[in-house]
């Protein structure tokens, strides 16, 4: 093998007076004596992770840190040195004490594995070996002498040492040395706690808050968020928290965000559950079921986790119903609570929250508010400023890290500079450029300190140029590895990197050790490595040529496919590499599969991000991607509306329609008619929606497609209702009800809810407008019965929403409160955001009419605070403000009530929806009568209501059947 350069630790050992021990002994007895003590040395070295490379009877040389890459090689060598010297009471053949001298030194060596006469041997060259031998000669019998370089490299456990009488010299090289007085403690098996050697500068307040919130046995569970710009010190504080937690005997679990997986649903929490389950448990469905069942997890949650970790069975086998992301998240929370240690607290560190997928963020929010487990769980989140809202939604305590002051940066700069204080001009210049960010200061100073040129000439113009300069000073192998790692993700398995580079594992580990020494990457965490900061990865990636980049991406695709027969959860990662490889068609195929996974898992946020990525790929592909563009838009439509992305879908639907027609895709054209009709209905463009759905219905009948017939006729009925043609709308639904018989009775037909439940639910809604309250309640009851029997939560929410309206109109207000409460609980549990504004407005009205007006106001204001009114149609927002106004009047907040009324009426007038308008006008007249009986608007509102009802056949409903006197005068 070619010579490699590496900083390792060398241990030199010699038995004191070996000749005296074996003088006069039979050669076989002498050999047995020496073999016995060779075994003593070998066990001590190998137990510490070292390798004996040379031994000659009574002494030899061992190395630590190569070929096995241990970042704590100096500590390991010190432990071996101490164990070798512990020979108290040992007697040689001639009666003398058996003892050893040991010398330990760390430094740069040349390493080569040679093949000589059929055997492998290691050659080590460099002054490090000679200095270790000089230290061994300096030691007294029974002593281990270590160099200052060894002490400096001991990170997790500083050795207890005493000064030597003098410097050790070897051929003009002087080395400060120390006597090892105690065995260094074994390192805690957690890399997070060992990342940093320097003490924290000016973070005492933040650290105190974190320490106060760390979990204690029997104490409460807590959640903390650390937010700040890159390099501000979030990871440094997290490492300190982990160190403190380990000292408190707390179980520590860590997972990190990954830019390649931020749209892969539940990617982060799946890694966490894998860690909790233990090695190989999640590799088998049977083992997973056995472990989870043994921890008391219910069958429903076990089924959800099985479907998450294992791909569905082949077509034709029994398939579980699609779960919402909230259901899946709750099942994962229950699994984590069941699997968490029951005898000690747990600290869960989540790094880079901005790169955590949205479904895992939902899991974290639910976990933070979960019932207290046997032992507390503390969530510690770190994230960039763009993740502050997510951190605020999850954490009980939010800490925003600000830049350090100049005086603190000066203190930090002096700590970082080795060999005394840095030149004042160099430090001042670095601080000016770092702008209070510790990482930037560290990078500037590292570049200046290791440069042979003057500081002013070498000072880079940006952090990226600093990292580029440092990258060029790496060995070729380490540089190549850093560049490859920058393309492979936030956390990269060593085996994957080795396969992508087609590298020898020992050599790769050697390069990885160099990257660690130069602060490019963290110490190995298991079999994975990661960059210390994302900015380093970006800078390394930018140095790759296009040809080299594409080659690495292609190799990554090949290895991921080879290593993972089940690619579930990896399609977005594969798409990332395919884009980098310049293979847009392949990338689009992977994005499509990733989108299907997100769609089936009801992961609307992830699907939205995947859709955006696919749009970029398809724009580059041009005409070749037009059919797939149509498919993407059609699949993304319903989830986008759930997120309130009306404008976004409006931008794409017209072009999608044009392309579907151009490519002769009649089914897609017909589907687009119903989807455009739904957009029109949500936005109050009822006439346009009616035209589109009527055309779509004609096409659907010609295509003889039950799903398309249902989609278009159902939306046509809604458009008719919005226009005030309520009788025609009811007739259209009755036709659909008759249509859904036989094989179609239980078919879903591509709908978000069960059609057989959806039709009577909306028929009930329409009949509420005509005053047929009893029959409307019968239809709502039938819809609810079907939904409950089918265990379809979304259909149940729709049925309960219209049933609650029925009950309000029948003045059965207490029953309405209960009905809406169940619907809201289902909606919250399953993440049905689009219906929440409508549902909240109705629930507020019911609460206000049962003496719970304050609770009603809080309910609406929480809905507004959460932004649900921005993620639905305007009609739903109108109902929200109507309920808000009624609750505010009951609370005596008349001015705010009038503002809410005006907002509701503004929406109703804008939509020209007769039922909403008539209801809001009647409510306005009634509430104004209570606030100010002589208000001039009362008569005007009643007159407009009467004219609207007469014109469209809408029933007049008053809050008080007896009608207050003042209101009757205007009537």
Helices and strands as residue ranges (DSSP letters): E 4-15, H 18-22, H 27-47, E 51-55, E 59-64, H 73-85, E 100-116, E 119-125, H 127-138, E 144-147, H 148-153, E 161-163, E 168-170, E 173-175, E 177-180, G 192-194, H 204-213, E 222-227, H 234-247, E 251-256, G 259-261, H 267-277, G 281-283, H 285-294, H 299-309, H 325-339, E 346-351, G 353-355, H 358-368, E 377-383, G 385-387, H 388-394, E 397-400, H 406-416, H 424-434, H 438-450, H 455-458, H 463-472, H 476-488, E 491-493, H 494-501, H 505-517, E 528-530, H 534-541, H 546-563, H 571-580, H 584-600, H 604-621, G 622-625, H 626-642, H 646-662, H 666-683, H 686-703, H 706-723, H 726-739, G 742-744, H 755-770, H 773-790, H 793-809, H 813-830, H 836-848, H 853-865, G 868-870, H 874-890, H 894-911, H 914-931, H 937-952, H 965-970
